[in-house]
């Protein structure tokens, strides 16, 4: 019996010690100063990018040799340097170099696109291209992006490169009546092709001072490129997004310079 009582006392002593330690641990935890995490909203910034001409030329080969649109993605590294592009046709992908999570999309307009407008070497953005920009213009954007500029779409054509970019302030002015996307598409289908064709033909006639032969216009390459620049300026003012035109001659010397928020990369 004596041994049993001693064993019980030892067990009770152990339990008492454990209880005291648990109480002390709880008190210590309560006395520890609470660490309040500071969560800062990520800041996005405008960055300068450049696609080297050698890479643009490779995509130009795709534009020249395929009678259908080729789509792809341009990749940049964390230092904003070009590292690769990827081409997607059906479910396959062919890469020029490596891959990155920073990207800008492009697609080609084959030479036969010009037939739609009846003007040789004129393959401007299509209604579908513009609608994609409009849809992005109406999408959510974080409040910590100070500028209204947004997503970019690059179009490779025979006459050069058209670069389209969302401008939400410009779009808000264009769509001040808050028309739904379906109505905007209807308006584009009714007006844009005629607007584009009329703009180019009028530009040619002003330079030549005569009614021109659209199939074989007697006009210099420089004059024609000036007309295209005027066309994109007018499009920017009238249709609620930014668009620029880049000749192959300039691209050969400078590559394609891009300004974009890293949020859209």
Order of alpha helices (4+ residues) and beta strands (2+ residues): alpha-beta-alpha-beta-beta-beta-beta-alpha-beta-beta-alpha-alpha-alpha-beta-alpha-beta
